[in-house]
Amino acid sequence: VHAYIISQLKKEMPSMFGKDSKKKDLISKLPETFAQLQREHQISPGDFPDCKRMQEQLQHQDFTKFHQLRPKLLETVDQMLAQDIARLMQMIPTEEKEMAASPGDADGNIHGGAFAGYTESPFGVGRGEGADAGRGEHEWVVEAKKYEYDEVFSKLNPVNGKISGAAAKSEMVKSKLPNTVLSKIWKLADIDKDGMLDTDEWALANHLIQIKLEGHEVPSALPDHLVPPSKRTMVEAS
């Protein structure tokens, strides 16, 4: 995002005369530059730096020394975020299980004796909140607000009961969550991995967005109780 901003400011600068006045003009119109880049590159507002803070920092910079955009470097960063970081995140649950494998583990739970064979308690930290909400309930927890999500879904031009990735993205970025978070949510919600979302997958994506907006973490792997009923046979088979 910073690369897009800096290259845009560089591009707007005159080559010869009026540099100081143009610099002041660009700094004052930085919010408009942010909005333009959000539209052109479909970047979530949550990925942009604080505008006022950046305006203060730019006062002391020589715009003529800024670099032009190098798309190849951005592709490398995108690939790292999409693949390398995703692989690291998948390793975390495995490490946590290994840490909790022995008696007296780090989670503070008591093992053995009367607690032998007992695995669930609603009184643990975070139980019943965030992604854990709805665990053990008969009804799919997402169903409570699905009628709201269905209403938006119908406006996104679904074809054969599914919306495209581009259509979903145009709506999801309105949450102002960083693209890295929205990408993670997409991967969890697109259960059949076809690059599109049906009504249940769309509802799940919105539920995960709400979890993050309420201050909870998005799970690294989709818990069983959040899998849409229509997809549970598919998940079990895989």
Salt bridges, closest charged atoms under 4 A:
ASP25 OD2 - LYS22 NZ 3.94
ASP25 OD1 - LYS29 NZ 3.60
GLU40 OE1 - HIS41 NE2 3.87
GLU75 OE1 - LYS72 NZ 3.91
ASP84 OD1 - ARG87 NH2 2.59
ASP105 OD2 - HIS111 NE2 2.98
ASP132 OD1 - ARG135 NE 2.44
ASP150 OD1 - LYS146 NZ 3.03
GLU171 OE1 - LYS174 NZ 3.19
ASP192 OD2 - LYS162 NZ 3.05
ASP192 OD2 - LYS231 NZ 3.60
ASP194 OD2 - LYS162 NZ 2.31
ASP198 OD2 - LYS231 NZ 2.74
ASP200 OD1 - LYS146 NZ 3.55
GLU201 OE2 - LYS231 NZ 3.83
GLU217 OE2 - LYS212 NZ 3.49
